Structures are given as structure tokens and as C-alpha cells.
Amino acid sequence: MSTLESPIPRFHLAIPVDDLDAARRFYGQVLGLPTGRSTDTWIDWNLHGHQLVTHHAPARTTRIHNPVDGHDVPVPHFGLILTVAAFHDLATRLRAADTAFVIEPYVRFEGQPGEQWTMFLLDPAGNALEFKAFADDEQVFAT
């Protein structure tokens, strides 16, 4: 199996950003993602084996939130399911970079099926990201 093959399909997600330099700092320096190809209007990022592309586009102004476990969750959003250790490492990294959280890291659904650590933040263009870690990875799709 080559390094690009994966037993689990990888996703490709293209998101709008209004400032590519700010995206480069946030995704490259704050989150520590390796870059791939890029031009004057877009940058490819390696999001833990998934292809995330930031495309230069006008800023959006409409925000939508849905209530989940007592918090207003921004919609749309995307992110990763990490190990608990990687989740806490990223939370430490984000705090060291003075990142403003939309929802601070906390345990959601504590003591229930699907118990998970979660945190929400915005990139410089206002795209919402969620990073989470399940206490039991078998509970990712628990009902």
C-alpha cells in the first residue's frame, strides 16, 4: 500500500477564505498543517491525510447556530475526530496561540452514549471548526 492509499476514504473539502495570508498563518502555523500545492487564489492543506483547500473568496456574513448539549453550535462546521491525547495537545496549542474559542474545550454528553471532548473555533475567515475526541471510539455513531 502506498503512502497515499488508505483503508478509509479520505475527504476533500474546499472552503472560502477572505485572506490567504491569514489562512496560511492559521492553518500552517497555529494548526501546524503541512501545505500541498498552491496558487495566488488557493492553498492545499494536509488535514491528517484529508485534503482541505482554502480558496480566496469574499467573506460571509450570515451565521447559523443550533443548540447541542446546552451550547450554540455554529453551522456549517468541519473538523477532525482525534484521540483524547491529540485533542488535549491541540487545545494546548490553540490556547498558546491565544485562539478565541466559540465553545471552549469540554466534555459533551458526559456519562451518556457518545461521550466526547469537543471544542469549536473560527478560522480567520470565520469558518467554524470542531475538534473532538471520544472517550470510547466505538461510540462515534452511538445512538
Secondary structure, DSSP 8 states (H G I E B T S, - for coil): --TT--SS---EEEEEES-HHHHIIIIIIIS---EEEE-SSEEEEEETTEEEEEEE-------EEEEETTEEEEESEEEEE--HHHHHHHHHHHHHTT--EEEEEEEESTTSTT-EEEEEEE-TT--EEEEEEESSGGGTT--
